[in-house]
């Protein structure tokens, strides 16, 4: 098998414009919900958009480079992993769809591991991690865009 796909979805209360605003600021927001990323360091000097690049740093110090490959405001955002020793290719995509309850976020990971055994392991473990990260994204969005509760 050349490639694998993992998908997970969640509905959040925020509108697609707020979700986009949050996801389109990865330097500030990604470490708040993605447990594998402690810091995002821009490599590009221009505004975010197709071609923009950044380096992510894991909590353990591992670095990975990414490039924005799709930038469709309030709709879709994709990042491709650059030069990974573990993957022949990997792309992370967010697709936003407005719903009566807020916004549906579809998170899709397309990847091709360099070692077949790695693919089997990732198939078993990554879906749960993806679901957990989306739950953390939902919480971070709620904390960023909802009014605090009134004191009693």
N, C-alpha and C positions, 0 to 999 in steps of 0.2 A: 504494500500500500504506500503510495507516494505521499499522501497528506492525510491529515486528520482535522476534524472540526469539533469544537466544543461550543455549546450555545447555552445561554441562560437569559432569562427575562425577568423583569420586575416592573411593577407599576408604582410610580411615586406621585405624591399629591401636587408637586410643583408643575407649572406649565413648561412646555418644551423650550421656551425662551430662557427660563431660569436654569433648566438642566443644561442647555447649551452653554450658557454663560459660565456655569460651573466647570463643565468638562473641557471647555475651550481655554481654560486657564490652568494647564497641567502643572506648571511650576508651583503655583500656590495651593492647588486643591488635591492633586493626586496623592501626596503623602497622607492626607487626611482619611482616605478610604482604602487605598491599595496597600495591604500589609507587606507586600514584597518591595515596596519603594519607600525609602526614607527621604530621598531628595531627588529633584529633577533639576538638572543643570542645562540651561540652553546652550547649544553649540552654534545656533544661527543668531544673527544680530537683527534680522528683520522681524516683522510681525508674524504671528502664527498664521499658517496656511500651508497649502501643498508645498512640500520641499523643506519645511522647517524641521530642524533636527535638535535633539536633546540627548543627554546622557542621564540615565537613571542610576541611582546608587541604592543598593539594597541595605537593609539594616546591618548586614554582615560586611558591607563594603564592596560587594561585587558590582561592577559597572556594566551597563548594556546601553548601546546606542540605538535610537529610534528615529524614524523620519515620518512626518505626516504624509500620507498618500491620498487621502480623501478629506476634503474640507468643504462640506455643504452646510452652511449655517442653519441651525435649528432642525437639522435632519440627520446628517451622518458625519462621523469622524473616524478615520482609520490611521493606525500607526503601524509601520513595518519595522521589525527588528533587523538591525544591520550587523553583519559579520559575527554571527553567533557560533561558538564552537559546538553547541548542542543541537542547533536546528539548521537545516538547509534553508528554510524560510519560516517566518512566523509573522502573522498580521493580526492585530487586535482591532476590532471594529465595534463602534457604538452606533446603533440606529435608533432614532427617536420618533415616536408616533404619538400625537395627541389623542387622548381618550377623555370620556366624560369625567373620569376620576382624577385626571392629571396627565401624566406622560408615561407611556410604555417605553422602557429602555431594553433593547435587545443587544446583548453583548455577545459577540462571536469571536472565537479564536480559531484561526486557520493556521496550521503548522505542519511541518514535515521534520521529524526528528532525524538526526544523523544515524542513530542506532535504533534498530527495530524494537529492542527490549525497552528502551526509553519510552517509545510510543505506548506500549502496553501499560507501563507504570503510570504514565501521565493520564491515560484513559481512566484508570482507577481512582486517581487522587485529585485531578484537576477540576473535575465537575463540582465537587464539594467546595474547593477553594474558590471557584468562580462564583458559586452561590453565596458564599460568605462575603466575598468582596462586594457583590451587589447589595447585600443587606447593609454593609458598612457604608456604601455609597448612598443608599436611601437615608440612613441616619445622618450622614454629613449634609445632605441636601436639606433635610428637615431642620437641622441646627442652623444652617445658613440662611434659610428663607422664611421660616415661620416665626411669628411673634412669640416671645416668651410668655409663659402663662402668667396671668394676673396674680399678684400676691393675695393671699386670703386673710 
